[in-house]
Amino acid sequence: MTRALQAEWTKLRTIHSTGWSLGLALVLMVLLSALAGAESETAGCPASGCDSDIVATSLGGVYFGQFAVIALAVMAMGSEYGTGLIRVTFVAEPRRRVVLIAKALAVGGAVLVVGLLASVLMFQIASSLLAGNGYNAEIGYPEWSLTEPEVLRAVGGTALYLVAVALLSLGIAALLRHTAAAISTVTALLVVPVFAAELLPEHISDRVVQISPMTAGLAIQRTVELPDTVPIDPWVGLGVACLWSLAAMAAALWLVGRRDA
């Protein structure tokens, strides 16, 4: 396993697309969160309470940055199938499941580091901008900091959500063995339920958002209960996203040893 992990990490860090994808994910998340914070305006809280979640808004850049993570994870597997180099990989390491696990550890580790960095920067920058635009204690909004348990949960959970997206993408890429098909499939899994929920009756819509990986997974960012809040506990929601990833990886691990490269 150690040799396989070293080989996969070497491949991952020497591919130009890795740096571009991780850099793009970081820049997109921080920049878009900063823009959202800079452009937001508010008024004082009504008697019913404030209608904005400062922490979730600060971390909103993840909605766009996750697509760079999808590209990174899919390319880590799909590019080898596309070029035929996967045969060389399996000759060097005949234990195919070990290769896939090593890829998952390498990709997941890289995404976790970048995700944590991006989440901290998003929160620090966007929350400061939001406070300057009126989202502050003077008119009833809570003042959050990284020392608050809810913030730590949201920031760390956002990074874990990105790891779940990466592993979901890697697993689907191993199943489909086609880069474009894998990217399209993962994107559809994340995005389509959002639009479908708008068209369905409320009791069905609630169930859809509770079981879809993105809407459930990003409940981990929630610190305020709002009317449009996904009806699921934050940790349970993150667990749903992780279950999607585990299912994709389990299917890939089962299939990779049963078919030709």
Secondary structure, 3 states (H helix, E strand, C coil): CHHHHHHHHHHHHHCHHHHHHHHHHHHHHHHHHHHHHHHCCCCCCCCCCCCCCHHHHHCCCHHHHHHHHHHHHHHHHHHHHHHCHHHHHHHHCCCHHHHHHHHHHHHHHHHHHHHHHHHHHHHHHHHHHHHHCCCCHHHCCCCCCCCCHHHHHHHHHHHHHHHHHHHHHHHHHHHHCCHHHHHHHHHHHHHHHHHHHHHCCHHHHHHHHHHCHHHHHHHHHCCCCCCCCCCCCHHHHHHHHHHHHHHHHHHHHHHHCCCCC
